[in-house]
């Protein structure tokens, strides 16, 4: 489907559209400008990028905010699959200043735009453009075309390549070779971004010396459509294990484009970017930004393939999350998953809700509870991504909880998705005077269904009461309103 053109974009003399970056300088001006072809909205990749930048919180906001937060003057940014240069321009205009970029791009059309964007923004002294593909060897390779963001490097024709369009022969380099050819960059802190339509493992394999040098602080790499194929999935798994063996921790953001928490990455049905973080780099709990209208995330792998995410696959993924003590960020960044049952849960506790005072809604989602709160109530929603101006960002499964005190804490089908329920109930007890909670108690026959549903724990009503008592709650009342057990306590 062809998207509509964005309104109110200025035009250059040749008809190109000028789009200011969402990222701004301290004085409130755009950090750089993007020069879009007149028919940008007809290209799938360009259209997504432009719409995210103009209408939402910026294209791949949390990953660019990650770079803003950690780049330092003198750092090197290596942009593999640079496209038109949005990541390179983000890096060299970072608040720290003094960052240089090596932008590696093989596609002739993209190279023209990359050179134009670099020149228009007067960054030719900071961005070196390398006209080549990148992989695990040096030499020549074939470049197959799809869209400006979808060309692929392969000796064989990919199934998504444009019919009737012959490939181009292009040079291929490795990251290790790029840096070996530039000894002046030796020893400098390095950040790497890789977006190469399915050969991310090969690019990383070609950077082993660099990754072992101790200078690489982070590698951002894409998990895209190519990884629906079992051989590519296996290649990704192996390269992730290789990175972990070198001391990198794998993290990601629940939504590709929204401000949110930085959480442990566990491979599942998701698409997006993974961040391999070096031991030396201390990440933030969250990479925050302004609230915006909801940008559509990428589809899941099962949405675009013949490999369904069936009940067994979902249960197996839950078990991997339990082993990693990680949150299911993909699930909670999709509003349909948040809306499921939300109205029923609010209705079940409606008569118990306070009429005034302050309330923290823990795991607020689409904030169905807010619609039932009287105007006299001060409402604080807590979640993994910024759904509103008021949202407090926190990952409970990383023991994150905001400072403050509330009259009442509400947890509606939240405790089921918490690895350390005892810690959460103790923490909430310190932060709130009253508790209202729903929980789906377990029974032995429902265990498999609970893993398929994504639940991390399996408490009976008696065990739940014991947890509450151990956390210091008193006047505990449990009431069954199928399918929930409703809990109130002080």
Secondary structure as UniProt FT lines:
FT   TURN            7..8
FT   STRAND          10..11
FT   TURN            13..14
FT   STRAND          17..20
FT   TURN            26..27
FT   STRAND          33..36
FT   TURN            38..39
FT   HELIX           40..42
FT   HELIX           44..55
FT   TURN            59..60
FT   HELIX           61..70
FT   TURN            73..74
FT   STRAND          76..80
FT   TURN            83..84
FT   HELIX           86..92
FT   TURN            95..96
FT   STRAND          100..104
FT   HELIX           108..120
FT   TURN            121..122
FT   TURN            124..126
FT   STRAND          127..130
FT   STRAND          133..134
FT   STRAND          139..144
FT   TURN            148..150
FT   STRAND          152..153
FT   TURN            159..160
FT   TURN            163..164
FT   STRAND          168..173
FT   HELIX           175..180
FT   HELIX           183..185
FT   TURN            186..187
FT   STRAND          190..194
FT   TURN            197..198
FT   HELIX           200..205
FT   TURN            206..207
FT   HELIX           208..211
FT   TURN            212..214
FT   STRAND          216..223
FT   HELIX           225..228
FT   HELIX           230..245
FT   TURN            246..247
FT   STRAND          249..253
FT   STRAND          260..264
FT   STRAND          272..277
FT   TURN            279..280
FT   STRAND          286..287
FT   HELIX           301..304
FT   HELIX           311..324
FT   HELIX           329..332
FT   HELIX           335..339
FT   TURN            340..341
FT   HELIX           342..349
FT   HELIX           350..352
FT   STRAND          357..362
FT   TURN            365..369
FT   HELIX           370..372
FT   TURN            375..376
FT   STRAND          377..383
FT   TURN            389..390
FT   STRAND          392..393
FT   HELIX           396..398
FT   STRAND          406..412
FT   HELIX           415..417
FT   HELIX           421..431
FT   STRAND          432..439
FT   HELIX           444..446
FT   HELIX           447..452
FT   TURN            453..454
FT   HELIX           461..470
FT   TURN            471..472
FT   STRAND          477..481
FT   TURN            482..483
FT   STRAND          484..489
//
